[in-house]
Amino acid sequence: MIELEYKSEFIEVSYDSESSLVITRWTPNTRHLTIDQYKQDMLATCQVFVNHYPFAGNLSLTQDFYFVIDPETQEWTAQQFNDYLPPRSAAVVAPEFVAQLSIEQTVQDLKTAVKYFDNESEAREWLLGKEKVS
């Protein structure tokens, strides 16, 4: 069962108890996101991670993420999450290159296996260990 745990105009954070996944979905409103609001949303998201730790994985739906995370904020984000990360995180990538690059730079400092996908179903399959072997 998927339950919404946090919502702002920029992000929705849910927990899927059947598959033990935290799901973050960014909205197109991230075009207007400020650093202060980003940090507030990240602290709320981190609290969901804490509440369900340990959990199997994180599915980050970043297709509509347009905010560019500066290097200092990337480091701050990693510091918030590193103690509560699941073994696997999957990101469904944003089409906007600069925002996508800032996401990748942010997660490179996280202590978890991160893989990037262009669709949600492949990301879920990988998180749950059901990916197809070629």
C-alpha positions, 0 to 999 in steps of 0.5 A: 500500500502506498501512503503519501507522507509529505507533500509541498508544491515541489515534491511528494514523498510516499512510502510503499509498504509492500515493496519497502520503497520510499518514492519521491516525485518532483513537480514541474513547480521546481522551476520556481524552487528556492534554496530555502524551500529545497532544504525544507523539502529535503529535511521533510524527505529525510524524516520519511527516510528516518521513519522507515529506515531500514527500507529496501530502496528509494525511487526518485522520479525527477523527470519534472525536476528543473531546480539546479542544485549548487555544489554547497547545497549538494554537499549539504544534501548528502550530509542529511541523508547518508546515515539513512540511505537504503542499499539501492536508489533509482532515479528516473531522469530529468530531460533538462540537462543542467538540473539532471547533472546537478542531481547526479553530482548530488547523489555521487556523494551518497553512500548508496548504489544509484542507477539512472533510468528513463522510465519508472517500470525499469527503475522499480524492477531494478530496485526490487531485483527483478530486472531482466538479464540480457 
